[in-house]
Amino acid sequence: MSIYEIPVQKASGESVTLEPYRGKVMLIVNTATKCGLAPQFDGLEKLHQTYKDEGLAVLGFPCGQFANQEPGGNDQIQEACRINFGVTFPLYAKVDVNGDGAHPLFRHLTSEAKGFLGTKAIKWNFTKFLVDKDGRVVQRFAPTDKPEKIESHIRRLLGAGAAV
């Protein structure tokens, strides 16, 4: 199954796929508003604003599996991200990223781009997956990797060359 066929849920509960992002570079991130890494929302939003017209889609998937740092429901999460972090990129419904209940999207991402020492499990909030225009998962970034570090990789996939 291609990444574009995997069903995901919008925060509203509507079931959709990632098909609208075919031909775009995607940066898929598991997020949490109460996490110490939440200031990364600013960097993710900056990437979104800078490159959305060139074909980048930043997609957030809230997750409460790590110390319940995303305790709210979908409506609360959307509001917190908008008000506290100025997020305008798409945030989908809350998901699990590890274990038996892991969302199929994250099972796909973790099997295509393994973590440190070949592990599949996501270690914490703000693990980032970079997907090319053809739907291939090309790189996984650690939670502590700031969005600015990923910019040169995004630019290369967009065909914009290396970061200045």
N, C-alpha and C positions, 0 to 999 in steps of 0.2 A: 504494500500500500504506500502510495506517495504521501509526503507530508501535507499536500494540498487536499487529500481526501479524508484526513483524520477529523472527526467531528469535535468541535469545541463549543463551549457555551459562552455567549455574551453575558455580561453582568445582569442583563434583563431576563436571562433564562432561555433566550432564543438559541436553538441549535443551528450552528453554521459550520463552514469549513474555512480553511485558509486559502481557498481557491482565489479570492480577490487579490492575493499577494503574489500570485504566479508572475514571474518575470521581475520581481522586486527582491532586494536584499532584505532579509529579516533578521532582527536582533530580538531573540525571545528570552525573556527574563522571568524568573520566579521572584516575586516581590513580597515585601511585608512592611507595613507602615510603622510598626513599633520597633523595628530592627535598628540597631546602631548603625547599619549601613544605609538606612533610608535616605540620608543626604545624597545618595547616588541618583535618586529620582531627578535631581537638578541636572546632572550630567546626561542622563538618559533623555530628558526633555530637550536639552540643548542639541543632542545628536538628532533627535526627531525634527526639531525646528530647522536645523542646518541642512539636513539631507532628505527630508520627506519629498521635496519636489524633484530630487534627482533619483528617487526610487528606493529609499530606505523606509522600512516599516519597523518601528519599535513596538513590540507587543508585550504587555505585562500580564502575568498570570499570578495573582495573589495566592499565597500559600501560608497556612497556619501550622505546618508540621514542625517548625523549628522553634521551640520554647513558646509556642502559641503567640508569636509576634505579629500575627495577623488575626486578631480575635473577632473582628466584626463580620457582619454579613456583607453581601455584594454592594448594597446601596451605601452602607457606611464607608466601605473601602473606597468606592468611587468618589464620595464627597470628601473624605480625608485627603485623597491624592490630589484632587482638584484644588481644594482650599489651602492645604498645608504645603503642597509641593508644586502647584501650578501645572499638574500633569494634563496634557491634552492628547497624548498618544493613547491608543486603545488599551483598555484594561478589561480582561475577560473575567469570567466567573472564577471564584476561588477553587483551587484544585489541590490534590495531593501530588507530590512529585516523586515520592519513594514508596516502596512497599507494595503489598498486594493491591492496594487501592490507587496506585499511581495512575495518573491520567495517561491514556495512550500516546498523547503528544510527547510527554516527558519520557515514557518508555522508549519511544522512537529516538528522541534526541540523545538520551544517555547511551543507547546502544550504538549510535552512529559516532558519537564523540565522547569517548571515555575520559574519566578524570585522572587525577594523579595516580600513578602506578597501575593504570588500567581499570580503576574502579568505575562502576556504573552509577553508584549512588550519588545523589546530590548532597553535598556536605552542609550547605547553609543557604539562607536567602541570598538573592542577587547573584546566583550562578547564571551566566549568560551564554547563549548559544547563537553563533553566527551562521546563517543559512544563505547560500548563494542564490542567484537569480533562477537557477535550475532546480531549486529545492534540495540541494545537497547540504548537509550539515558539515561545515568546513572547519569549525573551531569552537572549542569550549573555553570559557574564561571563568576563573575563580571568583568567588564572592567579593574578595578584596581587590580584584582588578577593577580599577575605576573606569567609567565609560570613556574618559579621554584617552586611555591606553588603547582602546579598541578602534579609535577613529581612523588610524592609518589603514587598518585591515578593512574597514568599511569603505574607505575611499578607493582602495585597490579593487574591491569587488564591484564597486559602482563604476569603475573605469576612470576614476579621477586622479590616479597616481598616488604617490606617497604624500603623507601629511607634511605641511610646511613646518 
